[in-house]
Amino acid sequence: MKGGWAVALVSVRETYIDLTERHCLGPTKAAGFAWRDEFGCIVFAAPRARGVPHRWLEVVRWCLNGEANGGTRQWASVIGMLRQQRPDCTTIVSYSDPSQGHTGALYRACNWLWAPTWHRLRPPPSGNGRWTDAKEQSVKDRWVYLLAEDDDRARVLSVKDESIKRSLPWAGYTEPIWRRGRFDPGERARAYKRFVSIGREP
């Protein structure tokens, strides 16, 4: 127990009320697991994007109750849990939607790294494409949290468009330097702010 709360792994179903009341996307039917504590809940599932290894995890919902510094405090606990429960997982991936005012501030505060897709760096005329007859998806920011070194990460996350790599060489994902099991984010931590500063926000 922590502050009267049972801090625990829970089923995705047990996040239904929290997500219905407080998350812009509502509840999820993703097959995965969740963490729930006094700060809110996080739902994890296998990554949905093509080419992303299934040994990684994706945050499909992160719902906080608004307590000051709740996100960073919660994430510190979650990382400890993941290192114990999922020692095979090297990388957590998640997405934020700038069109909804989501600036990625929470991810940056929790030491996630910006890992943009090519269409985030150069949005196509139709946005991120029409997924249904009625709804077009906006271009999302991709973020990653590094749990351990992974030889596949740079290959999976790097931008393949050569013209983008020439015009924005600092923006595409590059693996940070690791020392004694920890990474130095260096330029990777500053890339998103630089991207915003040159007016590339949608």
Order of alpha helices (4+ residues) and beta strands (2+ residues): beta-alpha-beta-beta-beta-alpha-beta-alpha-beta-alpha-beta-alpha-alpha-beta-beta-alpha
